[in-house]
Amino acid sequence: MYPDTNQKLELNDWLRICQYWYNWQLGDRFNWWEHSRNYAILPQGEFCYISCSLPPLQLRDNPNFYTQKKLLPQFKEDLVKVGHSGELLDFKRVPSQTLQDISQRADLAFTRFLRNDASGKKSGKPRFKSSSTFSTIRVEGQAVTIERTEKDWLFVSISKLAGWLKVRLHRPLPDGFTLKNILITKKADGWYVTIALEDPTVPVFSLDEIVPSWDNSIGMDAVLHENDYLATSVGEKLPSLKSFRKSQDRLAKVQGRKATKKNGSAKRRKLAKREAQEHQRIARSRIDHAYKTAHQLVRTNKKVFFIEHLNLRGLSKRNKAKKDEDGKFIANGQAAKSGLNKSWNDAAFGQFFTTLDYIAAKAGAVVLKVNPAYTSQLLSYRDEFVFTDCSIRNYFDLEELLNVDRDVNASINIKRVGLGLFPTIKSRKGKVVITTTATASTSKEVLAILRKLGTASVKNSVDEIPEAHTDRLRQCG
């Protein structure tokens, strides 16, 4: 979006007012939580009761979305003075639906802090927003009018904003659409608009009708080894991007220069903006890589994509501190794991899986998460634990004369888990035992895939074969 100078000033004021309104609602809820509720434990330590620290006449109900939204007319009666800065804010300048949406965002943030969401996860304590963390506001469609379109340009008008906004169109608007709302975002390099449309001509796919089979499905294993990003059950290895590692030296140079400047100076603000642009460049590289990789997978014409259900937060978590008998800290392996944590965060598998789900849904496919337990260790065509160490990247099978790649083998196992063909493995008395198996039903298909790949070539794998097996190879010709 390309607003003029007056429109930029007005939009900046909108962001400041919405930021203040969001922080005020969170502060109001925290104040009620601290002053109106006081937990006291009985001497027995068995039960607890809730006592109020305020007199009965000063008690008030728990603030919620409706009670806080009803306060907006009072804020619009006069200018609101900010306590710490003394600036005056005019709430009447912002569209009413935008302020109501801010109330809904604050209510959602605080509700997730108190209760679990639909997936059973609980969010942390909501944070107060600064000017750098509050950058998006929503304007409802009834306050937006599309004036005209000219080639790749769109001109829209927004209630309470003087003039037309000039927006560059990245794709043509469909005929007969309904404008739902727009999101106005301020980023490091300018302003952006996200337009939400409802097009009745788009068909609705029922993903429940897709039945996974061996031919219409594909398994994927998150590799994160050297320059490999993903391994698929068809034998492909997709490359990684490593956008942060490629840009960390340039980013560190800008951060070092910024640290030497005085707080609040023009030079520091200029370097801070350049630092934000570097972070934006890294983030956009990740998004671009995720979309390109997702489109490459969807073009295989598969209908079911099996991915690993990874605990990404746990994989990039710091190790627990260790202490000796004297209470001194000892080595806990965090120095070696720091580089791995950076690689997991740089790979952004969570963002990629979300993008793949979005792209696959548009193509009439579905993405399913499976449990990856033991998929990297078990041989995919035989019930045998081979890849017991992460350093084992290849395994040469003398019986089948195959050089099996660890990552491709794991992706095939993930596909078998999704189809319900993976053996049942349990741990008994410290030993891993295979109780039930269905490997024989898929061994032919798996061997066909491995022989078709370049990993099945014995000539290309002579350097990786142990010397003790060379006599066996000569006997087999």
C-alpha positions, 0 to 999 in steps of 0.5 A: 500500500502506498499512502501519502504523507497525511494518510501515513500520519493518520494510520500511525495515530490509529495504531497508537490508539489501538495499541493504547486501548489493547494495553489498557484492557489488559491492565484493567484485567490484571488489576481486577485479578490482583486486587479483587482476588486474594488466595489464602491457604488454611493452616491445615494446608488441605483447602484454600478459599478466595477472600476479597482484599477490597471493601464490598462497595468497591467490588466489581464484576470480572471485566470481559469483552462486553463490559470493556467494549461498553466503555468505548463511548466514555473514551470517545467523549473527550481526549484520553491522556496517556499517563507516562507520556502525556500525549492526548489520544482521540478515540473518535478518529478510529473506526468503531469496528476496529476498536471493537476488534481490539477488545476481542483480541484482548479478550482472546489473549486473556482467555487463553491465559486462563483456560486451555484452547480447543487443542488443549494447550494453554498460552502464557501471560499476555504481554503489553504491546509496544509500537514494534510489536503492535503493527496490525489493525483490522477494518471491517468490510462495511467501512471499506469501499473499492473505488476502482481498479486499474491494471495492477492497481486498486484504489480503496477508501476507508471510513474516517481516512481522507483520500483514496488508498493506492494498493498494488494488486498481486492477483486479480479480484474475482467476479461477484466477491464479497468484501469481508475485511482488510488487515492494515500492517506496518512493516519495516519497509512500508505498509501492506494490506491483506484483503479477505474476500468471500467468493461463492464460485470456489468449490468446497472439497470434502477431505473426509472422502480421501482414503489413504492408500499406498499409491496416493500417499507420500511420507516425509521425514524432517532431515536437518542434516547438512544441506538436506531439508526433507526426505520423501518416501519416493526417494527425493531429498529436498534442499534446505535454505538456512536463511538465518545462518547465511545472514547472521554475520550481516545481522550481527554487524548491524546489531553491533553498530547499533549497540554503540549508538546512544539511545534515542539518537537518529543514528540508532533509529536508522540502524534499528530500521535496518536491523528490522529489514534484515529480520524481514528479509530472513523471514520472507526467505523462509516463507518463500522456501516453504511455499516453493517446497510445498508446491513441489510436493503437491505437484506429485499429485498425491492426495495424502501427505504423512508428516511427523508430529514433532514437539518443536518446542521441546526440540529447541529447548535448552537443557536443564542445569546440572549441579554436583554434590557441592551445588556447583554447576557442571556441564550439561551438554548445552554448548553442543546443543545450542547449534542444533537449537539454532538449526531447528529454529532456522528450519521453521518446520512448524511454518512449513507444515502449516503452509503445506496444509494450506497448499494441499487443501487447495489442491484437494489433498490432506496432511496427516500427522503421525507418531514418528517413534522408532521410524528412524531406527527400524529397517523399512522392509525387515523387522530389524533395528539398524540405524541405532546411532545418529551417525549411521547415515547409510546401511548396506544390506548384503542379503538384498545388495542394497545401500539404504539411506537412513532418511529415505528409509525413515520417510517410508516408515512414516508412510507405513505408520500413516497407513497402519502397516508399521509394526507394534513396538514395546519396551519390556524390561529395558529392551525394545521388542516387536510384538506384532508386525505387518512388514511382509505386506509392504516389503515388496513395495519398499524394495521396489522403491529402494532398487529404483533409487540411486541408493540401490546401485552397488557400483555407486556405493563401493566406497561405503561398503566395509572391506569384510563384505567385498568377498561376498560381493565378488561371489555374487558377481 
